[in-house]
């Protein structure tokens, strides 16, 4: 199973925020945002911080993709 953060980037666009705004608002490292940009795994702590800062649920920022649908 792989992960996609496409929903997160759409949510940022809707809120008129950029990736640098996400770093600052959430307190994320540039490395964490880079990992998100590459659809790499990040900790649940990072995802929780994002959800808290953007007032959304995990299903609003993450899609889990079965291995056979990549």
mmCIF file of the N, C-alpha and C atoms, coordinates in Angstrom:
data_MODEL
# 
_entry.id   MODEL 
# 
loop_
_atom_site.group_PDB 
_atom_site.id 
_atom_site.type_symbol 
_atom_site.label_atom_id 
_atom_site.label_alt_id 
_atom_site.label_comp_id 
_atom_site.label_asym_id 
_atom_site.label_entity_id 
_atom_site.label_seq_id 
_atom_site.pdbx_PDB_ins_code 
_atom_site.Cartn_x 
_atom_site.Cartn_y 
_atom_site.Cartn_z 
_atom_site.occupancy 
_atom_site.B_iso_or_equiv 
_atom_site.pdbx_formal_charge 
_atom_site.auth_seq_id 
_atom_site.auth_comp_id 
_atom_site.auth_asym_id 
_atom_site.auth_atom_id 
_atom_site.pdbx_PDB_model_num 
ATOM 1   N N  . UNK A 1 1  ? 0.850  -1.174 0.000  1.00 0.00 ? 1  UNK A N  1 
ATOM 2   C CA . UNK A 1 1  ? 0.000  0.000  0.000  1.00 0.00 ? 1  UNK A CA 1 
ATOM 3   C C  . UNK A 1 1  ? 0.895  1.237  0.000  1.00 0.00 ? 1  UNK A C  1 
ATOM 4   N N  . UNK A 1 2  ? 0.519  2.182  -0.815 1.00 0.00 ? 2  UNK A N  1 
ATOM 5   C CA . UNK A 1 2  ? 1.259  3.440  -0.865 1.00 0.00 ? 2  UNK A CA 1 
ATOM 6   C C  . UNK A 1 2  ? 0.334  4.579  -0.433 1.00 0.00 ? 2  UNK A C  1 
ATOM 7   N N  . UNK A 1 3  ? 0.920  5.745  -0.306 1.00 0.00 ? 3  UNK A N  1 
ATOM 8   C CA . UNK A 1 3  ? 0.191  6.895  0.205  1.00 0.00 ? 3  UNK A CA 1 
ATOM 9   C C  . UNK A 1 3  ? 0.303  8.048  -0.792 1.00 0.00 ? 3  UNK A C  1 
ATOM 10  N N  . UNK A 1 4  ? -0.747 8.847  -0.864 1.00 0.00 ? 4  UNK A N  1 
ATOM 11  C CA . UNK A 1 4  ? -0.748 10.038 -1.709 1.00 0.00 ? 4  UNK A CA 1 
ATOM 12  C C  . UNK A 1 4  ? -1.252 11.216 -0.875 1.00 0.00 ? 4  UNK A C  1 
ATOM 13  N N  . UNK A 1 5  ? -0.538 12.318 -0.989 1.00 0.00 ? 5  UNK A N  1 
ATOM 14  C CA . UNK A 1 5  ? -0.923 13.539 -0.261 1.00 0.00 ? 5  UNK A CA 1 
ATOM 15  C C  . UNK A 1 5  ? -1.530 14.572 -1.212 1.00 0.00 ? 5  UNK A C  1 
ATOM 16  N N  . UNK A 1 6  ? -2.041 14.124 -2.344 1.00 0.00 ? 6  UNK A N  1 
ATOM 17  C CA . UNK A 1 6  ? -2.652 15.029 -3.325 1.00 0.00 ? 6  UNK A CA 1 
ATOM 18  C C  . UNK A 1 6  ? -3.757 15.870 -2.686 1.00 0.00 ? 6  UNK A C  1 
ATOM 19  N N  . UNK A 1 7  ? -4.537 15.239 -1.803 1.00 0.00 ? 7  UNK A N  1 
ATOM 20  C CA . UNK A 1 7  ? -5.612 15.967 -1.126 1.00 0.00 ? 7  UNK A CA 1 
ATOM 21  C C  . UNK A 1 7  ? -5.062 17.135 -0.294 1.00 0.00 ? 7  UNK A C  1 
ATOM 22  N N  . UNK A 1 8  ? -3.907 16.919 0.328  1.00 0.00 ? 8  UNK A N  1 
ATOM 23  C CA . UNK A 1 8  ? -3.285 17.981 1.125  1.00 0.00 ? 8  UNK A CA 1 
ATOM 24  C C  . UNK A 1 8  ? -2.955 19.177 0.252  1.00 0.00 ? 8  UNK A C  1 
ATOM 25  N N  . UNK A 1 9  ? -2.374 18.930 -0.912 1.00 0.00 ? 9  UNK A N  1 
ATOM 26  C CA . UNK A 1 9  ? -1.980 20.041 -1.784 1.00 0.00 ? 9  UNK A CA 1 
ATOM 27  C C  . UNK A 1 9  ? -3.210 20.777 -2.301 1.00 0.00 ? 9  UNK A C  1 
ATOM 28  N N  . UNK A 1 10 ? -4.292 20.069 -2.570 1.00 0.00 ? 10 UNK A N  1 
ATOM 29  C CA . UNK A 1 10 ? -5.535 20.727 -2.993 1.00 0.00 ? 10 UNK A CA 1 
ATOM 30  C C  . UNK A 1 10 ? -6.127 21.562 -1.856 1.00 0.00 ? 10 UNK A C  1 
ATOM 31  N N  . UNK A 1 11 ? -6.037 21.025 -0.643 1.00 0.00 ? 11 UNK A N  1 
ATOM 32  C CA . UNK A 1 11 ? -6.539 21.768 0.516  1.00 0.00 ? 11 UNK A CA 1 
ATOM 33  C C  . UNK A 1 11 ? -5.741 23.054 0.725  1.00 0.00 ? 11 UNK A C  1 
ATOM 34  N N  . UNK A 1 12 ? -4.436 22.967 0.558  1.00 0.00 ? 12 UNK A N  1 
ATOM 35  C CA . UNK A 1 12 ? -3.607 24.174 0.672  1.00 0.00 ? 12 UNK A CA 1 
ATOM 36  C C  . UNK A 1 12 ? -4.002 25.204 -0.375 1.00 0.00 ? 12 UNK A C  1 
ATOM 37  N N  . UNK A 1 13 ? -4.232 24.751 -1.601 1.00 0.00 ? 13 UNK A N  1 
ATOM 38  C CA . UNK A 1 13 ? -4.667 25.676 -2.660 1.00 0.00 ? 13 UNK A CA 1 
ATOM 39  C C  . UNK A 1 13 ? -5.989 26.340 -2.292 1.00 0.00 ? 13 UNK A C  1 
ATOM 40  N N  . UNK A 1 14 ? -6.923 25.546 -1.775 1.00 0.00 ? 14 UNK A N  1 
ATOM 41  C CA . UNK A 1 14 ? -8.224 26.087 -1.380 1.00 0.00 ? 14 UNK A CA 1 
ATOM 42  C C  . UNK A 1 14 ? -8.084 27.144 -0.290 1.00 0.00 ? 14 UNK A C  1 
ATOM 43  N N  . UNK A 1 15 ? -7.113 26.948 0.593  1.00 0.00 ? 15 UNK A N  1 
ATOM 44  C CA . UNK A 1 15 ? -6.887 27.886 1.693  1.00 0.00 ? 15 UNK A CA 1 
ATOM 45  C C  . UNK A 1 15 ? -5.888 28.981 1.330  1.00 0.00 ? 15 UNK A C  1 
ATOM 46  N N  . UNK A 1 16 ? -5.466 28.980 0.069  1.00 0.00 ? 16 UNK A N  1 
ATOM 47  C CA . UNK A 1 16 ? -4.506 29.963 -0.447 1.00 0.00 ? 16 UNK A CA 1 
ATOM 48  C C  . UNK A 1 16 ? -3.200 29.956 0.353  1.00 0.00 ? 16 UNK A C  1 
ATOM 49  N N  . UNK A 1 17 ? -2.718 28.747 0.633  1.00 0.00 ? 17 UNK A N  1 
ATOM 50  C CA . UNK A 1 17 ? -1.466 28.561 1.359  1.00 0.00 ? 17 UNK A CA 1 
ATOM 51  C C  . UNK A 1 17 ? -0.445 27.880 0.462  1.00 0.00 ? 17 UNK A C  1 
ATOM 52  N N  . UNK A 1 18 ? 0.821  28.151 0.723  1.00 0.00 ? 18 UNK A N  1 
ATOM 53  C CA . UNK A 1 18 ? 1.918  27.508 0.003  1.00 0.00 ? 18 UNK A CA 1 
ATOM 54  C C  . UNK A 1 18 ? 2.608  26.528 0.945  1.00 0.00 ? 18 UNK A C  1 
ATOM 55  N N  . UNK A 1 19 ? 3.503  25.740 0.393  1.00 0.00 ? 19 UNK A N  1 
ATOM 56  C CA . UNK A 1 19 ? 4.221  24.760 1.209  1.00 0.00 ? 19 UNK A CA 1 
ATOM 57  C C  . UNK A 1 19 ? 5.009  25.438 2.323  1.00 0.00 ? 19 UNK A C  1 
ATOM 58  N N  . UNK A 1 20 ? 5.584  26.577 2.041  1.00 0.00 ? 20 UNK A N  1 
ATOM 59  C CA . UNK A 1 20 ? 6.342  27.305 3.071  1.00 0.00 ? 20 UNK A CA 1 
ATOM 60  C C  . UNK A 1 20 ? 5.415  27.768 4.184  1.00 0.00 ? 20 UNK A C  1 
ATOM 61  N N  . UNK A 1 21 ? 4.177  28.121 3.826  1.00 0.00 ? 21 UNK A N  1 
ATOM 62  C CA . UNK A 1 21 ? 3.184  28.495 4.837  1.00 0.00 ? 21 UNK A CA 1 
ATOM 63  C C  . UNK A 1 21 ? 2.851  27.300 5.725  1.00 0.00 ? 21 UNK A C  1 
ATOM 64  N N  . UNK A 1 22 ? 2.776  26.126 5.111  1.00 0.00 ? 22 UNK A N  1 
ATOM 65  C CA . UNK A 1 22 ? 2.523  24.905 5.868  1.00 0.00 ? 22 UNK A CA 1 
ATOM 66  C C  . UNK A 1 22 ? 3.657  24.655 6.857  1.00 0.00 ? 22 UNK A C  1 
ATOM 67  N N  . UNK A 1 23 ? 4.891  24.796 6.405  1.00 0.00 ? 23 UNK A N  1 
ATOM 68  C CA . UNK A 1 23 ? 6.046  24.623 7.290  1.00 0.00 ? 23 UNK A CA 1 
ATOM 69  C C  . UNK A 1 23 ? 5.926  25.542 8.503  1.00 0.00 ? 23 UNK A C  1 
ATOM 70  N N  . UNK A 1 24 ? 5.633  26.796 8.257  1.00 0.00 ? 24 UNK A N  1 
ATOM 71  C CA . UNK A 1 24 ? 5.594  27.789 9.331  1.00 0.00 ? 24 UNK A CA 1 
ATOM 72  C C  . UNK A 1 24 ? 4.390  27.602 10.250 1.00 0.00 ? 24 UNK A C  1 
ATOM 73  N N  . UNK A 1 25 ? 3.220  27.408 9.650  1.00 0.00 ? 25 UNK A N  1 
ATOM 74  C CA . UNK A 1 25 ? 1.988  27.293 10.432 1.00 0.00 ? 25 UNK A CA 1 
ATOM 75  C C  . UNK A 1 25 ? 1.984  26.049 11.315 1.00 0.00 ? 25 UNK A C  1 
ATOM 76  N N  . UNK A 1 26 ? 2.506  24.967 10.782 1.00 0.00 ? 26 UNK A N  1 
ATOM 77  C CA . UNK A 1 26 ? 2.482  23.695 11.500 1.00 0.00 ? 26 UNK A CA 1 
ATOM 78  C C  . UNK A 1 26 ? 3.742  23.497 12.333 1.00 0.00 ? 26 UNK A C  1 
ATOM 79  N N  . UNK A 1 27 ? 4.824  24.158 11.923 1.00 0.00 ? 27 UNK A N  1 
ATOM 80  C CA . UNK A 1 27 ? 6.096  23.958 12.602 1.00 0.00 ? 27 UNK A CA 1 
ATOM 81  C C  . UNK A 1 27 ? 6.822  22.729 12.093 1.00 0.00 ? 27 UNK A C  1 
ATOM 82  N N  . UNK A 1 28 ? 6.647  22.465 10.802 1.00 0.00 ? 28 UNK A N  1 
ATOM 83  C CA . UNK A 1 28 ? 7.296  21.307 10.188 1.00 0.00 ? 28 UNK A CA 1 
ATOM 84  C C  . UNK A 1 28 ? 8.681  21.678 9.672  1.00 0.00 ? 28 UNK A C  1 
ATOM 85  N N  . UNK A 1 29 ? 9.520  20.680 9.598  1.00 0.00 ? 29 UNK A N  1 
ATOM 86  C CA . UNK A 1 29 ? 10.824 20.879 8.975  1.00 0.00 ? 29 UNK A CA 1 
ATOM 87  C C  . UNK A 1 29 ? 10.650 20.880 7.459  1.00 0.00 ? 29 UNK A C  1 
ATOM 88  N N  . UNK A 1 30 ? 11.604 21.474 6.791  1.00 0.00 ? 30 UNK A N  1 
ATOM 89  C CA . UNK A 1 30 ? 11.579 21.455 5.327  1.00 0.00 ? 30 UNK A CA 1 
ATOM 90  C C  . UNK A 1 30 ? 11.650 20.010 4.833  1.00 0.00 ? 30 UNK A C  1 
ATOM 91  N N  . UNK A 1 31 ? 12.407 19.178 5.539  1.00 0.00 ? 31 UNK A N  1 
ATOM 92  C CA . UNK A 1 31 ? 12.540 17.764 5.170  1.00 0.00 ? 31 UNK A CA 1 
ATOM 93  C C  . UNK A 1 31 ? 11.181 17.054 5.206  1.00 0.00 ? 31 UNK A C  1 
ATOM 94  N N  . UNK A 1 32 ? 10.370 17.324 6.219  1.00 0.00 ? 32 UNK A N  1 
ATOM 95  C CA . UNK A 1 32 ? 9.053  16.692 6.321  1.00 0.00 ? 32 UNK A CA 1 
ATOM 96  C C  . UNK A 1 32 ? 8.172  17.085 5.138  1.00 0.00 ? 32 UNK A C  1 
ATOM 97  N N  . UNK A 1 33 ? 8.194  18.354 4.769  1.00 0.00 ? 33 UNK A N  1 
ATOM 98  C CA . UNK A 1 33 ? 7.396  18.818 3.627  1.00 0.00 ? 33 UNK A CA 1 
ATOM 99  C C  . UNK A 1 33 ? 7.927  18.196 2.333  1.00 0.00 ? 33 UNK A C  1 
ATOM 100 N N  . UNK A 1 34 ? 9.229  18.051 2.230  1.00 0.00 ? 34 UNK A N  1 
ATOM 101 C CA . UNK A 1 34 ? 9.823  17.398 1.065  1.00 0.00 ? 34 UNK A CA 1 
ATOM 102 C C  . UNK A 1 34 ? 9.356  15.949 0.970  1.00 0.00 ? 34 UNK A C  1 
ATOM 103 N N  . UNK A 1 35 ? 9.318  15.252 2.095  1.00 0.00 ? 35 UNK A N  1 
ATOM 104 C CA . UNK A 1 35 ? 8.841  13.870 2.104  1.00 0.00 ? 35 UNK A CA 1 
ATOM 105 C C  . UNK A 1 35 ? 7.377  13.804 1.671  1.00 0.00 ? 35 UNK A C  1 
ATOM 106 N N  . UNK A 1 36 ? 6.571  14.732 2.146  1.00 0.00 ? 36 UNK A N  1 
ATOM 107 C CA . UNK A 1 36 ? 5.168  14.795 1.741  1.00 0.00 ? 36 UNK A CA 1 
ATOM 108 C C  . UNK A 1 36 ? 5.053  15.051 0.245  1.00 0.00 ? 36 UNK A C  1 
ATOM 109 N N  . UNK A 1 37 ? 5.902  15.921 -0.272 1.00 0.00 ? 37 UNK A N  1 
ATOM 110 C CA . UNK A 1 37 ? 5.871  16.262 -1.700 1.00 0.00 ? 37 UNK A CA 1 
ATOM 111 C C  . UNK A 1 37 ? 6.182  15.056 -2.580 1.00 0.00 ? 37 UNK A C  1 
ATOM 112 N N  . UNK A 1 38 ? 6.958  14.140 -2.039 1.00 0.00 ? 38 UNK A N  1 
ATOM 113 C CA . UNK A 1 38 ? 7.353  12.937 -2.782 1.00 0.00 ? 38 UNK A CA 1 
ATOM 114 C C  . UNK A 1 38 ? 6.455  11.742 -2.465 1.00 0.00 ? 38 UNK A C  1 
ATOM 115 N N  . UNK A 1 39 ? 5.342  11.982 -1.758 1.00 0.00 ? 39 UNK A N  1 
ATOM 116 C CA . UNK A 1 39 ? 4.433  10.908 -1.339 1.00 0.00 ? 39 UNK A CA 1 
ATOM 117 C C  . UNK A 1 39 ? 5.166  9.817  -0.571 1.00 0.00 ? 39 UNK A C  1 
ATOM 118 N N  . UNK A 1 40 ? 6.091  10.233 0.278  1.00 0.00 ? 40 UNK A N  1 
ATOM 119 C CA . UNK A 1 40 ? 6.830  9.313  1.144  1.00 0.00 ? 40 UNK A CA 1 
ATOM 120 C C  . UNK A 1 40 ? 6.121  9.221  2.492  1.00 0.00 ? 40 UNK A C  1 
ATOM 121 N N  . UNK A 1 41 ? 6.424  8.184  3.240  1.00 0.00 ? 41 UNK A N  1 
ATOM 122 C CA . UNK A 1 41 ? 5.839  8.025  4.568  1.00 0.00 ? 41 UNK A CA 1 
ATOM 123 C C  . UNK A 1 41 ? 6.356  9.101  5.516  1.00 0.00 ? 41 UNK A C  1 
ATOM 124 N N  . UNK A 1 42 ? 5.459  9.620  6.332  1.00 0.00 ? 42 UNK A N  1 
ATOM 125 C CA . UNK A 1 42 ? 5.810  10.545 7.410  1.00 0.00 ? 42 UNK A CA 1 
ATOM 126 C C  . UNK A 1 42 ? 5.148  10.022 8.682  1.00 0.00 ? 42 UNK A C  1 
ATOM 127 N N  . UNK A 1 43 ? 5.577  10.526 9.813  1.00 0.00 ? 43 UNK A N  1 
ATOM 128 C CA . UNK A 1 43 ? 5.045  10.045 11.085 1.00 0.00 ? 43 UNK A CA 1 
ATOM 129 C C  . UNK A 1 43 ? 3.596  10.499 11.285 1.00 0.00 ? 43 UNK A C  1 
ATOM 130 N N  . UNK A 1 44 ? 2.903  9.763  12.121 1.00 0.00 ? 44 UNK A N  1 
ATOM 131 C CA . UNK A 1 44 ? 1.541  10.169 12.461 1.00 0.00 ? 44 UNK A CA 1 
ATOM 132 C C  . UNK A 1 44 ? 1.552  11.486 13.221 1.00 0.00 ? 44 UNK A C  1 
ATOM 133 N N  . UNK A 1 45 ? 2.648  11.780 13.896 1.00 0.00 ? 45 UNK A N  1 
ATOM 134 C CA . UNK A 1 45 ? 2.773  13.066 14.595 1.00 0.00 ? 45 UNK A CA 1 
ATOM 135 C C  . UNK A 1 45 ? 2.716  14.228 13.599 1.00 0.00 ? 45 UNK A C  1 
ATOM 136 N N  . UNK A 1 46 ? 3.399  14.078 12.473 1.00 0.00 ? 46 UNK A N  1 
ATOM 137 C CA . UNK A 1 46 ? 3.384  15.114 11.426 1.00 0.00 ? 46 UNK A CA 1 
ATOM 138 C C  . UNK A 1 46 ? 1.970  15.268 10.876 1.00 0.00 ? 46 UNK A C  1 
ATOM 139 N N  . UNK A 1 47 ? 1.321  14.157 10.586 1.00 0.00 ? 47 UNK A N  1 
ATOM 140 C CA . UNK A 1 47 ? -0.034 14.214 10.037 1.00 0.00 ? 47 UNK A CA 1 
ATOM 141 C C  . UNK A 1 47 ? -1.012 14.833 11.034 1.00 0.00 ? 47 UNK A C  1 
ATOM 142 N N  . UNK A 1 48 ? -0.858 14.506 12.304 1.00 0.00 ? 48 UNK A N  1 
ATOM 143 C CA . UNK A 1 48 ? -1.717 15.067 13.345 1.00 0.00 ? 48 UNK A CA 1 
ATOM 144 C C  . UNK A 1 48 ? -1.526 16.573 13.462 1.00 0.00 ? 48 UNK A C  1 
ATOM 145 N N  . UNK A 1 49 ? -0.289 17.022 13.409 1.00 0.00 ? 49 UNK A N  1 
ATOM 146 C CA . UNK A 1 49 ? -0.007 18.464 13.474 1.00 0.00 ? 49 UNK A CA 1 
ATOM 147 C C  . UNK A 1 49 ? -0.645 19.195 12.298 1.00 0.00 ? 49 UNK A C  1 
ATOM 148 N N  . UNK A 1 50 ? -0.552 18.604 11.117 1.00 0.00 ? 50 UNK A N  1 
ATOM 149 C CA . UNK A 1 50 ? -1.150 19.215 9.926  1.00 0.00 ? 50 UNK A CA 1 
ATOM 150 C C  . UNK A 1 50 ? -2.661 19.311 10.093 1.00 0.00 ? 50 UNK A C  1 
ATOM 151 N N  . UNK A 1 51 ? -3.285 18.218 10.517 1.00 0.00 ? 51 UNK A N  1 
ATOM 152 C CA . UNK A 1 51 ? -4.737 18.210 10.695 1.00 0.00 ? 51 UNK A CA 1 
ATOM 153 C C  . UNK A 1 51 ? -5.178 19.242 11.726 1.00 0.00 ? 51 UNK A C  1 
ATOM 154 N N  . UNK A 1 52 ? -4.438 19.345 12.825 1.00 0.00 ? 52 UNK A N  1 
ATOM 155 C CA . UNK A 1 52 ? -4.777 20.336 13.854 1.00 0.00 ? 52 UNK A CA 1 
ATOM 156 C C  . UNK A 1 52 ? -4.663 21.759 13.309 1.00 0.00 ? 52 UNK A C  1 
ATOM 157 N N  . UNK A 1 53 ? -3.590 22.027 12.587 1.00 0.00 ? 53 UNK A N  1 
ATOM 158 C CA . UNK A 1 53 ? -3.353 23.382 12.070 1.00 0.00 ? 53 UNK A CA 1 
ATOM 159 C C  . UNK A 1 53 ? -4.349 23.765 10.981 1.00 0.00 ? 53 UNK A C  1 
ATOM 160 N N  . UNK A 1 54 ? -4.745 22.797 10.166 1.00 0.00 ? 54 UNK A N  1 
ATOM 161 C CA . UNK A 1 54 ? -5.651 23.092 9.052  1.00 0.00 ? 54 UNK A CA 1 
ATOM 162 C C  . UNK A 1 54 ? -7.110 22.790 9.388  1.00 0.00 ? 54 UNK A C  1 
ATOM 163 N N  . UNK A 1 55 ? -7.350 22.342 10.623 1.00 0.00 ? 55 UNK A N  1 
ATOM 164 C CA . UNK A 1 55 ? -8.700 22.021 11.081 1.00 0.00 ? 55 UNK A CA 1 
ATOM 165 C C  . UNK A 1 55 ? -9.397 21.050 10.129 1.00 0.00 ? 55 UNK A C  1 
ATOM 166 N N  . UNK A 1 56 ? -8.755 19.897 9.963  1.00 0.00 ? 56 UNK A N  1 
ATOM 167 C CA . UNK A 1 56 ? -9.299 18.880 9.061  1.00 0.00 ? 56 UNK A CA 1 
ATOM 168 C C  . UNK A 1 56 ? -9.004 17.498 9.631  1.00 0.00 ? 56 UNK A C  1 
ATOM 169 N N  . UNK A 1 57 ? -9.517 16.489 8.984  1.00 0.00 ? 57 UNK A N  1 
ATOM 170 C CA . UNK A 1 57 ? -9.263 15.103 9.362  1.00 0.00 ? 57 UNK A CA 1 
ATOM 171 C C  . UNK A 1 57 ? -8.214 14.478 8.471  1.00 0.00 ? 57 UNK A C  1 
ATOM 172 N N  . UNK A 1 58 ? -7.689 13.349 8.895  1.00 0.00 ? 58 UNK A N  1 
ATOM 173 C CA . UNK A 1 58 ? -6.638 12.669 8.132  1.00 0.00 ? 58 UNK A CA 1 
ATOM 174 C C  . UNK A 1 58 ? -7.137 12.301 6.732  1.00 0.00 ? 58 UNK A C  1 
ATOM 175 N N  . UNK A 1 59 ? -8.411 11.932 6.631  1.00 0.00 ? 59 UNK A N  1 
ATOM 176 C CA . UNK A 1 59 ? -8.961 11.556 5.325  1.00 0.00 ? 59 UNK A CA 1 
ATOM 177 C C  . UNK A 1 59 ? -9.090 12.756 4.388  1.00 0.00 ? 59 UNK A C  1 
ATOM 178 N N  . UNK A 1 60 ? -8.929 13.969 4.917  1.00 0.00 ? 60 UNK A N  1 
ATOM 179 C CA . UNK A 1 60 ? -8.953 15.179 4.087  1.00 0.00 ? 60 UNK A CA 1 
ATOM 180 C C  . UNK A 1 60 ? -7.598 15.478 3.454  1.00 0.00 ? 60 UNK A C  1 
ATOM 181 N N  . UNK A 1 61 ? -6.539 14.794 3.926  1.00 0.00 ? 61 UNK A N  1 
ATOM 182 C CA . UNK A 1 61 ? -5.196 15.099 3.417  1.00 0.00 ? 61 UNK A CA 1 
ATOM 183 C C  . UNK A 1 61 ? -4.448 13.892 2.859  1.00 0.00 ? 61 UNK A C  1 
ATOM 184 N N  . UNK A 1 62 ? -4.944 12.682 3.115  1.00 0.00 ? 62 UNK A N  1 
ATOM 185 C CA . UNK A 1 62 ? -4.216 11.472 2.727  1.00 0.00 ? 62 UNK A CA 1 
ATOM 186 C C  . UNK A 1 62 ? -5.128 10.508 1.986  1.00 0.00 ? 62 UNK A C  1 
ATOM 187 N N  . UNK A 1 63 ? -4.587 9.900  0.949  1.00 0.00 ? 63 UNK A N  1 
ATOM 188 C CA . UNK A 1 63 ? -5.227 8.776  0.267  1.00 0.00 ? 63 UNK A CA 1 
ATOM 189 C C  . UNK A 1 63 ? -4.297 7.580  0.382  1.00 0.00 ? 63 UNK A C  1 
ATOM 190 N N  . UNK A 1 64 ? -4.861 6.445  0.738  1.00 0.00 ? 64 UNK A N  1 
ATOM 191 C CA . UNK A 1 64 ? -4.088 5.209  0.768  1.00 0.00 ? 64 UNK A CA 1 
ATOM 192 C C  . UNK A 1 64 ? -4.428 4.424  -0.486 1.00 0.00 ? 64 UNK A C  1 
ATOM 193 N N  . UNK A 1 65 ? -3.398 4.058  -1.234 1.00 0.00 ? 65 UNK A N  1 
ATOM 194 C CA . UNK A 1 65 ? -3.572 3.427  -2.528 1.00 0.00 ? 65 UNK A CA 1 
ATOM 195 C C  . UNK A 1 65 ? -3.095 1.980  -2.456 1.00 0.00 ? 65 UNK A C  1 
ATOM 196 N N  . UNK A 1 66 ? -3.975 1.013  -2.742 1.00 0.00 ? 66 UNK A N  1 
ATOM 197 C CA . UNK A 1 66 ? -3.546 -0.380 -2.734 1.00 0.00 ? 66 UNK A CA 1 
ATOM 198 C C  . UNK A 1 66 ? -2.422 -0.620 -3.729 1.00 0.00 ? 66 UNK A C  1 
ATOM 199 N N  . UNK A 1 67 ? -1.561 -1.550 -3.428 1.00 0.00 ? 67 UNK A N  1 
ATOM 200 C CA . UNK A 1 67 ? -0.375 -1.830 -4.261 1.00 0.00 ? 67 UNK A CA 1 
ATOM 201 C C  . UNK A 1 67 ? -0.754 -2.169 -5.695 1.00 0.00 ? 67 UNK A C  1 
ATOM 202 N N  . UNK A 1 68 ? -1.866 -2.817 -5.906 1.00 0.00 ? 68 UNK A N  1 
ATOM 203 C CA . UNK A 1 68 ? -2.255 -3.216 -7.263 1.00 0.00 ? 68 UNK A CA 1 
ATOM 204 C C  . UNK A 1 68 ? -2.836 -2.076 -8.096 1.00 0.00 ? 68 UNK A C  1 
ATOM 205 N N  . UNK A 1 69 ? -2.996 -0.892 -7.515 1.00 0.00 ? 69 UNK A N  1 
ATOM 206 C CA . UNK A 1 69 ? -3.566 0.258  -8.237 1.00 0.00 ? 69 UNK A CA 1 
ATOM 207 C C  . UNK A 1 69 ? -2.559 1.353  -8.501 1.00 0.00 ? 69 UNK A C  1 
ATOM 208 N N  . UNK A 1 70 ? -1.273 1.109  -8.248 1.00 0.00 ? 70 UNK A N  1 
ATOM 209 C CA . UNK A 1 70 ? -0.244 2.132  -8.446 1.00 0.00 ? 70 UNK A CA 1 
ATOM 210 C C  . UNK A 1 70 ? -0.063 2.490  -9.873 1.00 0.00 ? 70 UNK A C  1 
# 
